[in-house]
Amino acid sequence: MPKNTDLPLPTGEYVTLDNGLTLHYLDIGQGPVVVWLHGSGPGASGFSNFKGNYPVFEKAGFRNIVIDLPGFGRSDKPEDVNYDLAFFVSNLKALLDKIGITQATLLGNSLGGAIALGTALAYPQLITSLILMAPGGVEERETYFQMEGIKRMVEVYGQGPMGIEQMRQVMSLQLFDSSQLQDSLLQERVAVAVTQPANLFSTMMVPNMTEQLNEIKVPILGFWGSNDLFNPPAGCFKILENAPNARFVLLNRCGHWVQVEHQSLFNRECLDFLQDA
């Protein structure tokens, strides 16, 4: 039975995996498959992260699988699991198997970028290319927890249920220009955040994969904002130095949400990359 039906998010498809976990995703368009993997902040969902992007990809002739990761959006949020990278990667693979996707571009920001990297390492035959926006997984955990945005997120989330203003405190650090934050986005995320389990962020462990990146041979297009307060921008150089087929767009006056802050540029660069790949 679908859960979280009262959330202010569009309803797409539900699939129940063999382990009993039910995941929600939007399935938009026809053509080569792009799988969208959102980041980890309180209240995140595929729709809230990518609503300004995947419709453009649909018009360009791509099939878009916009996933709510376990613990987020309309997907199940179990309280008895460890939300580590292996958990996300294995459930992503199980979902794609269930819906018959054998090859895809993985597109992910922050945690979603780490999941894309982890999946490319574990299941290289599945991946045609990667698009990464300030991905996790290229620093030690302690480095991330020294970042201003992560510290604020942990502090505010630890104070209990988040209202609009508490969510604004966290989300304003995602953007270089916080005036781009819309109340509708904050409301979407507040509604999801109150449904998320306490263990979601405390058990979220992502290893540093830098030394394994040379195993990833597919084309990689990356984006990073030089004003990112969540993931150190120097991470882009780690990927460039270690992944043999990577290139990055590094933007000034840009925080952690390239696809929101520089929407037209992001969409254009991605479509050019996908059509050339």
MARPAMAR-350681 format. One line per field, with one value per residue (C-alpha): residue in three letters; x, y, z. Coordinates in pm, whole numbers. Example, Ala and Ser with C-alpha at 12.3 -4.5 7.8 and 13.67 -1.06 7.14 Angstrom:
BEGIN
residu = (ala;ser)
east = (1230;1367)
north = (-450;-106)
up = (780;714)
! end
This chain:
BEGIN
residu = (met;pro;lys;asn;thr;asp;leu;pro;leu;pro;thr;gly;glu;tyr;val;thr;leu;asp;asn;gly;leu;thr;leu;his;tyr;leu;asp;ile;gly;gln;gly;pro;val;val;val;trp;leu;his;gly;ser;gly;pro;gly;ala;ser;gly;phe;ser;asn;phe;lys;gly;asn;tyr;pro;val;phe;glu;lys;ala;gly;phe;arg;asn;ile;val;ile;asp;leu;pro;gly;phe;gly;arg;ser;asp;lys;pro;glu;asp;val;asn;tyr;asp;leu;ala;phe;phe;val;ser;asn;leu;lys;ala;leu;leu;asp;lys;ile;gly;ile;thr;gln;ala;thr;leu;leu;gly;asn;ser;leu;gly;gly;ala;ile;ala;leu;gly;thr;ala;leu;ala;tyr;pro;gln;leu;ile;thr;ser;leu;ile;leu;met;ala;pro;gly;gly;val;glu;glu;arg;glu;thr;tyr;phe;gln;met;glu;gly;ile;lys;arg;met;val;glu;val;tyr;gly;gln;gly;pro;met;gly;ile;glu;gln;met;arg;gln;val;met;ser;leu;gln;leu;phe;asp;ser;ser;gln;leu;gln;asp;ser;leu;leu;gln;glu;arg;val;ala;val;ala;val;thr;gln;pro;ala;asn;leu;phe;ser;thr;met;met;val;pro;asn;met;thr;glu;gln;leu;asn;glu;ile;lys;val;pro;ile;leu;gly;phe;trp;gly;ser;asn;asp;leu;phe;asn;pro;pro;ala;gly;cys;phe;lys;ile;leu;glu;asn;ala;pro;asn;ala;arg;phe;val;leu;leu;asn;arg;cys;gly;his;trp;val;gln;val;glu;his;gln;ser;leu;phe;asn;arg;glu;cys;leu;asp;phe;leu;gln;asp;ala)
east = (0;157;255;314;16;-57;277;277;467;359;274;445;516;577;780;827;1168;1234;1354;1009;1114;872;1031;867;985;864;893;885;951;1083;1434;1775;1743;1865;1833;1811;1955;1888;2095;2049;1924;1617;1300;1472;1295;1362;1099;1223;1581;1517;1179;1351;1563;1403;1118;1384;1546;1204;1158;1506;1413;1521;1338;1378;1360;1343;1387;1294;1576;1489;1425;1314;1014;734;961;970;1168;1265;1396;1590;1853;2187;2161;2513;2636;2604;2237;2158;2357;2202;1848;1905;2027;1729;1486;1642;1632;1262;1166;1386;1655;1983;2177;2146;2316;2323;2282;2329;2398;2570;2468;2315;2652;2820;2556;2624;2997;2939;2704;2950;3218;2991;2798;3004;2800;2493;2643;2670;2783;2774;2663;2772;2693;2920;2919;2997;3234;3565;3649;3667;3348;3519;3590;3224;3122;3355;3163;2936;2631;2661;2711;2401;2197;2293;2229;1884;1772;1871;1634;1324;1057;1150;914;944;1192;1412;1418;1503;1806;1944;1839;1968;2319;2263;2257;2496;2191;1928;1665;1609;1453;1080;837;677;1009;1049;694;760;1069;914;631;879;1120;866;824;1196;1343;1604;1854;1856;2139;2313;2378;2459;2814;2980;3339;3606;3621;3892;4151;3900;3791;4047;3825;3544;3599;3268;3241;3181;3046;3071;2961;3076;3010;3313;3094;2974;2929;2842;3102;3454;3493;3846;3673;3634;4013;4025;3785;3969;4301;4173;3888;4036;3733;3603;3553;3410;3235;3347;3124;3175;2881;2735;2673;2572;2277;2419;2109;1892;2122;2241;1950;1976;2353;2322;2046;2229;2566;2408;2212;2518;2716;2447;2397;2775;2831)
north = (0;335;548;920;993;1330;1487;1793;1602;1448;1080;850;478;248;-71;-318;-483;-844;-719;-566;-204;5;285;569;718;934;783;1068;1053;804;735;667;641;902;804;1104;1065;1347;1467;1392;1706;1700;1673;1597;1424;1366;1622;1899;1855;1826;1980;2244;1995;1664;1823;1972;1629;1481;1732;1645;1277;1108;878;1012;790;1041;837;908;732;514;745;1031;1161;908;605;382;515;215;280;-47;-13;158;424;365;373;-3;16;285;119;-225;-86;129;-177;-380;-109;-82;-461;-466;-212;-365;-100;-257;56;417;746;809;1174;1265;1555;1533;1195;1107;1172;938;672;719;668;369;209;266;88;-202;-247;-98;-283;-80;264;446;778;980;1335;1454;1771;1826;1452;1303;1013;1188;1307;1155;1189;1427;1671;1695;1754;2054;2228;2515;2378;2030;2172;2390;2100;1872;2149;2244;1885;1787;2047;1852;1889;2155;2436;2668;2903;2621;2471;2812;2831;2511;2558;2916;2775;2551;2854;3138;3363;3247;3477;3193;2984;2954;2899;2615;2429;2484;2357;2043;1968;2044;1801;1524;1602;1524;1173;1090;856;971;709;841;1090;929;606;773;651;711;591;793;640;867;592;370;630;512;204;416;431;581;953;1177;1530;1711;2043;2221;2563;2744;2875;2528;2516;2144;1960;2103;2229;2085;1748;1820;1804;1467;1328;1491;1351;997;929;896;1022;1311;1681;1942;2278;2486;2788;3094;3261;2914;2701;2336;2332;2391;2251;2511;2813;2782;2587;2683;2630;2295;2168;2281;2133;1802;1764;1848;1587;1319;1378;1354;1050)
up = (0;-97;200;248;20;182;89;-144;-413;-743;-728;-976;-959;-663;-670;-385;-380;-280;61;124;76;-131;-334;-524;-853;-1138;-1487;-1736;-2111;-2363;-2490;-2336;-1959;-1711;-1343;-1110;-757;-513;-217;151;325;552;348;18;-269;-635;-732;-501;-625;-997;-1087;-1300;-1491;-1587;-1790;-2019;-2057;-2140;-2422;-2552;-2590;-2265;-2025;-1673;-1365;-1077;-761;-401;-218;83;378;153;-41;-83;-41;267;563;777;1128;1159;884;839;571;442;84;36;141;-116;-396;-346;-335;-642;-833;-710;-823;-1170;-1203;-1106;-1371;-1639;-1681;-1787;-1894;-1786;-1718;-1344;-1248;-883;-654;-313;-160;-497;-661;-413;-490;-862;-805;-579;-832;-1117;-914;-811;-1137;-1422;-1685;-1585;-1646;-1980;-1827;-1504;-1432;-1089;-896;-594;-522;-184;-144;-217;138;483;690;933;650;557;918;936;656;762;582;731;1080;1046;910;1200;1455;1325;1256;1610;1758;1658;1389;1137;1043;745;913;1043;695;553;786;637;276;253;288;-15;-246;-310;-358;-110;-265;-515;-235;-293;-6;-203;-200;175;234;28;233;571;494;412;697;971;827;831;1097;1347;1228;870;916;1216;1019;685;620;283;231;56;-294;-437;-486;-671;-923;-1179;-1222;-1369;-1745;-1864;-1947;-1646;-1655;-1323;-1177;-861;-715;-575;-290;-182;199;212;1;-46;-405;-417;-461;-831;-872;-695;-951;-1243;-1122;-1072;-1316;-1666;-1861;-1647;-1705;-1469;-1486;-1186;-1127;-911;-732;-691;-384;-345;-587;-935;-1105;-928;-920;-1281;-1420;-1788;-1802;-1623;-1851;-2164;-2065;-1966;-2289;-2499;-2304;-2337;-2707;-2767;-2543)
! end
